[in-house]
Amino acid sequence: MWSSPEYSRYVCLTAHYVDDDWKLQKKTLNFLTLDSSHTEDMLSEVIIKCLLDWDIDYKLFAMTFDDCSTNDDIVPRIKDRISENRPRLSNGQLLDVHSAAHILNSIAQDAIEALHVVIQKIRGSFRYVKSSQPILVKFNEIAQQHGIKNHKSLVLDCPIRWNSTYMMLETAVEYRNVFHHLPDLDSDHALSDEEWERASSITGYLKLLVEIINVFSGNKCPTANIYFPEIFHVHIQLIEWCKSTDDFLCSLATKMKAKFDKYWSKCSLALAVAAILDPRFKMKLVEYYYSQIYGSTSLERIKEATDGIKELFNAYSICPTLVDQDSALPGSSLPSSSNDTRDRLKGFDKFLHETSQSQSSISDLEKCLDEPVFPRNCDFSILNWWRVHTPRYPILSMMARDVLGTPLSTVAQEFVFNAGGRMLDSSRCSQTPDTQQALICARDWLRTQSDDATPLPGHYALRHYVEAN
């Protein structure tokens, strides 16, 4: 979802998928202006219409939304329509996903909001030190006396980018003793010991979130398997933060965890299945983390993840789009016992093939999970691993393409720490909706094409026009 200074609303749909060469692809499909008639009830119809226009509704595996607090009514409507053409999604378990980066951004905002008064004081302290050269010199002298050799600049934050607020807090905490001994510091800007302790704790919270979001945004091939260990680390830390003896910090952590728990309830299965399909992890990583957070009930939770991936795999095994009357899986064929067109056992032949294939496929899944995990190394490419092992696991690899291609985070790198949401600039707002969509989509398509091949003649002029506008 996008907005504009004129309070207009927009929805951007992007397709993510793993192609036949096992390359992760991303293409913008639509950028639509929502008018006053597009209420929350109508938004699902807008999305469905786009999917039908592109003729990809039957290919849909999952939908990732950017906000965990909205779309609760939208998703069921889309599920009902899509499930008609997607039998393997009849249970709908993996269709509704929410952006990992958005939930981490949201709980970071909770932390910054809780520390609002302290942050205001720190901004005032920074301004005071930078207000004159003599004060800055005195500040540096005190820092040297306290053994602070690597002087960090006192840089004020940009409030709409919360990572800059984190960096300002980190600098302030490092100079805590310097500010304490700085003469003539306005009492309105001076922090109490309790406030400094809280600032230090919340800076630690924000540091973890910044590091994890950087992992997501910095990955050039963000397949779904990378998210599980990072999100689980946040989960574990939230549990620890809730144990704080400081009522202020405990209350904040409880609020953050409640928001995280809502996200987790929607996305835990998708995260777990993606991790299980990573040959370096399989069920072992799920067992490792679940035992840490669920304790005595961990076996039940592990079984839920196991049942979930088996149920999904079974749907792929028997899906009629994979095996029909006229074709079969690679390396297999439907036997014919007679050339008689009235052969009454043709149906039995098909039944025998489907049931035998299903049994064989299930054993392949079990065999894959039972084999030793692949050694972890820096050069590992999960998509290349599945490409190589497709002949060994033909159906499981088909499922892996859908699961690993699911975007578990939807934030572009330039927006990853943006507290204000994605905003369309004023120049774009003045264009017609059709022009807006044409420019945004064409820019994305031409950029993608330039990465893959030499542009066709005439595309240079269009590229120049798109970039200029």
C-alpha positions in Angstrom: 0.0 0.0 0.0 1.2 3.5 -0.9 0.0 7.0 -0.1 0.6 10.5 -1.3 0.8 14.0 0.2 -2.7 14.5 -1.3 -4.0 11.6 0.8 -4.6 9.4 -2.2 -4.1 5.7 -1.7 -2.5 3.2 -4.1 -2.0 -0.6 -4.2 1.1 -2.1 -5.8 1.1 -5.8 -6.8 4.4 -7.5 -7.4 4.9 -11.1 -8.6 7.6 -13.2 -7.0 8.6 -16.6 -8.4 11.4 -19.0 -9.2 11.6 -19.5 -12.9 12.5 -22.7 -14.9 16.2 -21.9 -14.6 15.8 -21.8 -10.8 16.4 -18.0 -10.7 14.4 -15.8 -8.2 12.4 -13.3 -10.2 10.3 -10.2 -9.2 8.1 -8.2 -11.5 5.7 -5.3 -10.8 2.3 -6.2 -12.1 0.1 -3.3 -11.3 0.2 0.1 -9.6 -3.4 1.1 -9.1 -5.0 4.3 -7.8 -7.7 3.6 -5.3 -10.6 6.0 -5.5 -13.3 6.6 -2.9 -15.3 3.6 -4.1 -12.5 1.3 -3.3 -13.4 0.5 0.3 -11.7 -2.3 2.3 -14.6 -4.5 1.0 -13.7 -3.7 -2.6 -10.0 -4.1 -2.3 -10.1 -7.8 -2.6 -12.1 -7.5 -5.8 -9.5 -5.1 -7.2 -6.7 -7.6 -6.4 -8.7 -10.6 -7.9 -9.4 -8.6 -11.0 -5.7 -7.9 -11.5 -4.9 -11.6 -11.1 -7.6 -12.6 -13.6 -6.4 -9.9 -16.1 -2.9 -11.4 -15.9 -4.4 -14.9 -16.1 -2.3 -16.0 -13.1 -5.0 -16.7 -10.5 -4.4 -20.5 -11.0 -0.7 -20.1 -10.4 -1.1 -18.2 -7.1 0.6 -20.0 -4.1 0.7 -17.2 -1.5 0.0 -13.5 -1.0 2.3 -11.4 1.2 0.8 -8.3 2.7 2.8 -5.4 4.1 0.8 -4.9 7.3 -0.2 -7.5 9.9 -3.0 -5.3 11.3 -5.0 -5.0 8.1 -6.5 -7.2 5.4 -8.1 -9.6 7.8 -11.3 -9.5 5.7 -9.5 -9.2 2.4 -7.6 -12.5 2.5 -10.6 -14.8 3.1 -12.4 -13.3 0.1 -9.3 -13.9 -2.1 -8.9 -17.4 -0.7 -12.5 -18.3 -1.6 -12.0 -17.2 -5.2 -8.5 -18.6 -5.7 -9.1 -22.0 -4.1 -11.6 -22.8 -6.9 -8.7 -23.0 -9.3 -6.0 -24.0 -6.9 -6.9 -27.4 -5.3 -3.5 -27.7 -3.6 -4.4 -24.6 -1.6 -7.7 -26.0 -0.3 -6.6 -25.6 3.3 -5.3 -22.1 2.6 -2.6 -22.5 5.2 0.2 -20.9 3.2 -1.8 -18.3 1.3 -1.9 -15.5 3.9 1.6 -14.2 4.7 2.7 -10.9 6.2 6.0 -9.0 5.7 8.7 -9.8 8.2 10.3 -6.4 7.8 7.0 -4.7 8.5 6.4 -6.4 11.8 10.0 -5.7 12.9 9.5 -2.0 11.8 6.3 -1.9 13.8 7.7 -3.2 17.1 10.7 -0.9 16.6 8.3 2.0 16.4 6.7 0.9 19.7 10.2 1.0 21.3 10.9 4.5 20.0 7.5 5.8 21.0 8.0 4.5 24.5 11.3 6.4 24.8 9.9 9.6 23.3 10.7 11.8 26.2 14.2 10.5 26.6 14.8 10.9 22.8 13.7 14.5 23.0 16.1 15.2 25.8 19.0 13.6 23.8 18.2 15.7 20.8 18.3 18.8 23.0 21.7 17.6 24.4 23.1 17.1 21.0 22.0 20.6 19.9 23.5 22.1 23.0 26.9 20.5 22.5 26.9 21.6 18.8 25.7 25.1 19.5 29.2 26.5 19.9 32.8 25.5 19.3 33.9 26.0 23.0 31.2 23.7 24.3 32.2 21.1 21.7 35.8 21.3 22.6 34.9 20.9 26.3 32.8 17.9 25.4 35.7 16.3 23.6 38.0 16.9 26.5 35.7 15.2 28.9 35.3 12.3 26.5 39.1 11.9 26.4 39.3 12.0 30.2 36.9 9.1 30.3 38.9 7.0 27.9 36.6 7.5 24.9 39.1 7.5 22.0 36.9 6.7 18.9 34.9 9.9 18.8 31.6 9.6 17.2 29.9 12.7 15.7 26.8 13.9 17.5 24.4 13.5 14.5 20.8 14.3 15.0 18.4 11.7 13.8 15.9 11.9 10.9 12.6 11.0 12.7 11.0 9.3 9.7 13.9 6.8 9.5 14.1 5.0 12.8 17.5 3.4 12.2 18.9 7.0 12.4 17.2 7.4 15.8 18.9 4.1 16.9 22.3 5.4 15.8 21.7 8.7 17.7 20.7 6.7 20.8 23.8 4.4 20.5 26.1 7.4 20.3 24.3 9.1 23.3 24.7 5.9 25.4 28.4 5.7 24.6 28.8 9.3 25.8 26.6 8.9 28.9 29.4 9.8 31.4 30.4 12.8 29.2 26.9 14.3 29.3 26.8 13.6 33.0 29.9 15.7 33.6 29.2 18.4 31.0 28.8 21.8 32.8 25.9 24.1 32.2 23.8 21.4 30.5 20.2 22.5 30.7 18.3 20.5 33.3 15.5 20.0 30.8 17.9 18.0 28.7 19.7 16.0 31.4 18.7 12.4 31.8 18.3 10.6 35.1 20.2 7.4 35.8 16.9 5.5 35.3 16.4 7.2 31.9 19.9 6.3 30.8 19.4 2.7 31.8 16.2 2.5 29.8 17.8 4.2 26.9 20.6 1.7 27.0 18.2 -1.3 27.1 16.0 0.0 24.3 19.1 0.7 22.2 20.0 -3.0 22.6 16.5 -3.9 21.4 16.8 -1.7 18.3 20.3 -2.9 17.5 19.0 -6.5 17.2 16.1 -5.3 14.9 18.5 -3.2 12.7 20.9 -6.2 12.3 18.1 -8.6 11.3 16.4 -6.2 8.9 19.8 -5.6 7.3 20.1 -9.3 6.8 16.8 -9.3 4.9 17.4 -6.2 2.8 21.0 -7.0 2.1 20.4 -10.5 0.7 20.6 -10.5 -3.1 18.5 -13.7 -3.3 16.0 -13.5 -0.5 14.5 -16.9 -0.7 12.0 -17.8 2.0 14.4 -20.1 3.9 16.5 -17.2 5.2 13.8 -15.8 7.5 13.1 -18.6 10.0 16.3 -18.4 12.1 16.3 -14.6 12.2 12.6 -14.3 13.1 13.1 -17.0 15.7 15.9 -15.1 17.3 13.6 -12.1 17.7 11.0 -14.4 19.2 13.4 -15.7 21.8 14.7 -12.2 22.7 11.1 -10.9 23.1 10.5 -13.7 25.6 13.6 -12.7 27.5 12.7 -9.0 27.4 9.3 -9.7 28.9 11.1 -11.0 32.0 12.6 -7.6 32.8 12.3 -6.5 36.4 11.8 -2.9 35.2 8.0 -2.4 34.9 8.5 0.1 32.0 10.7 -2.3 30.0 8.5 -5.3 30.8 5.3 -3.4 29.7 7.0 -2.3 26.5 8.3 -5.8 25.7 4.8 -7.3 26.4 3.3 -4.9 23.9 5.9 -5.7 21.3 5.5 -9.4 21.9 1.6 -9.2 21.5 2.1 -7.6 18.1 4.7 -10.2 17.2 2.5 -13.1 18.3 -0.2 -12.0 15.9 2.3 -12.1 13.1 3.7 -15.4 14.3 0.2 -17.0 14.4 -0.2 -16.2 10.7 3.3 -16.9 9.4 4.9 -19.6 11.6 3.9 -22.5 9.2 5.2 -20.7 6.1 8.5 -19.9 7.9 8.9 -23.5 9.2 8.1 -25.1 5.9 10.7 -22.9 4.1 13.3 -23.8 6.7 12.5 -27.6 6.4 13.1 -27.4 2.7 16.6 -26.0 3.3 18.8 -29.1 3.1 21.1 -27.6 5.7 18.3 -27.4 8.2 15.4 -29.7 7.5 13.5 -30.6 10.7 16.5 -30.2 12.9 16.3 -26.4 12.9 12.6 -26.5 13.8 13.3 -29.0 16.6 16.1 -26.8 17.9 14.2 -23.6 18.1 10.8 -25.0 19.0 12.3 -26.7 22.1 13.6 -23.3 23.2 10.3 -21.4 23.1 7.7 -24.0 23.6 9.3 -26.2 26.2 7.0 -29.0 27.3 4.7 -28.5 24.4 7.4 -28.4 21.8 6.7 -31.9 20.5 3.1 -30.9 19.7 4.4 -27.9 17.8 7.0 -29.9 15.9 4.2 -32.3 14.9 2.2 -29.4 13.6 5.1 -28.3 11.3 5.6 -31.9 10.2 1.9 -32.4 9.5 1.8 -29.1 7.6 4.6 -29.9 5.2 3.2 -33.4 4.6 -0.2 -32.1 4.0 1.1 -29.6 1.5 3.3 -32.2 -0.2 0.4 -34.6 -0.5 -1.6 -31.9 -2.2 1.2 -31.5 -4.8 1.4 -35.3 -5.2 -2.2 -35.7 -6.2 -2.9 -32.4 -7.8 -4.6 -33.0 -11.2 -2.5 -30.3 -12.8 0.6 -32.5 -12.4 -0.8 -35.8 -13.6 -3.8 -36.0 -16.0 -5.1 -38.4 -18.6 -2.8 -37.3 -21.3 0.5 -36.8 -19.5 2.5 -38.1 -16.6 5.5 -37.1 -14.6 9.0 -37.2 -16.2 10.2 -40.8 -16.5 6.8 -42.4 -16.3 4.0 -43.2 -18.6 0.5 -44.6 -18.3 0.5 -48.2 -19.4 -2.1 -49.4 -21.9 -3.3 -53.0 -21.5 -5.4 -53.0 -24.7 -6.0 -51.0 -27.9 -9.7 -51.6 -27.4 -11.4 -48.2 -27.1 -14.0 -49.8 -25.0 -11.4 -51.1 -22.5 -13.3 -50.8 -19.2 -10.0 -50.9 -17.2 -8.7 -47.6 -18.5 -10.0 -45.9 -15.4 -8.2 -48.5 -13.3 -4.9 -47.9 -15.1 -5.2 -44.2 -14.2 -6.2 -44.9 -10.6 -3.2 -47.4 -10.3 -0.8 -44.8 -11.7 -2.0 -42.0 -9.4 -2.1 -44.0 -6.2 1.3 -45.6 -6.9 2.8 -42.3 -7.7 1.4 -40.8 -4.5 2.9 -43.5 -2.4 6.3 -43.2 -4.1 6.2 -39.4 -3.7 5.5 -39.6 0.0 8.4 -42.0 0.5 10.6 -39.5 -1.4 9.6 -36.8 1.1 10.4 -39.0 4.0 13.7 -40.1 2.4 14.7 -36.4 1.8 14.0 -35.6 5.5 15.8 -38.7 6.8 19.0 -38.0 4.9 21.8 -36.1 6.7 21.7 -32.4 6.6 23.9 -30.7 4.0 27.0 -28.9 5.5 26.6 -25.2 6.0 29.0 -23.0 4.0 29.1 -19.5 2.7 28.8 -20.5 -0.9 25.7 -22.5 -0.6 22.9 -21.7 -3.1 19.6 -23.3 -2.1 18.1 -22.7 -5.6 21.0 -24.4 -7.3 20.8 -27.3 -4.8 17.1 -27.9 -5.7 17.9 -27.5 -9.4 20.5 -30.2 -9.2 18.2 -32.5 -7.2 15.0 -32.0 -9.2 15.4 -35.4 -11.0 15.6 -37.1 -7.5 12.7 -35.2 -6.0 10.5 -34.2 -9.0 7.3 -33.3 -6.9 9.1 -32.0 -3.8 11.2 -29.7 -6.0 8.1 -28.3 -7.6 6.8 -27.5 -4.1 10.2 -26.0 -3.1 9.9 -23.6 -6.1 6.6 -22.3 -4.8 7.7 -22.1 -1.1 11.1 -20.7 -1.6 9.8 -18.1 -4.1 7.3 -16.8 -1.6 8.4 -13.3 -0.5 8.3 -13.3 3.3 9.3 -9.6 3.3 8.0 -7.0 0.9 10.1 -3.9 1.8 12.5 -2.4 -0.8 15.9 -1.5 0.6 15.3 2.2 0.3 12.1 1.9 2.4 13.3 -0.6 4.9 13.7 1.8 7.9 11.0 4.3 6.7 8.6 5.0 9.6 6.1 6.9 7.4 5.3 4.2 4.9 5.8 4.4 1.1 4.8 7.7 -0.4 4.3 8.7 -4.0 6.1 12.0 -4.7 4.2 15.1 -5.8 5.3 15.0 -9.4 3.9 11.5 -9.8 0.7 12.4 -8.1 0.0 15.0 -10.8 -0.1 12.3 -13.5 -3.1 10.3 -14.5 -3.5 6.9 -12.9 -2.8 5.1 -16.2 0.4 7.1 -16.7 1.5 6.4 -13.1 1.0 2.7 -13.6 2.7 2.7 -17.1 5.8 4.5 -15.8 6.2 2.5 -12.6 5.6 -0.9 -14.3 7.7 0.0 -17.4 10.6 1.1 -15.3 10.6 -2.2 -13.4 10.3 -4.3 -16.6 13.0 -2.5 -18.4 15.4 -2.7 -15.5 14.7 -6.4 -15.2 15.3 -6.9 -19.0 18.6 -5.0 -18.8 19.8 -7.4 -16.2 18.9 -10.4 -18.4 19.5 -9.4 -22.0 20.2 -6.6 -24.4 17.2 -4.3 -24.7 15.3 -4.4 -28.0 15.6 -1.4 -30.4 13.5 1.5 -29.3 13.7 0.6 -25.6 16.5 3.1 -25.0 14.1 6.0 -25.8 11.4 4.6 -23.5 14.0 4.0 -20.8 15.1 7.6 -21.0 11.5 8.8 -20.8 10.7 6.6 -17.8 13.8 7.6 -15.9 13.3 11.3 -16.7 9.8 11.2 -15.4 
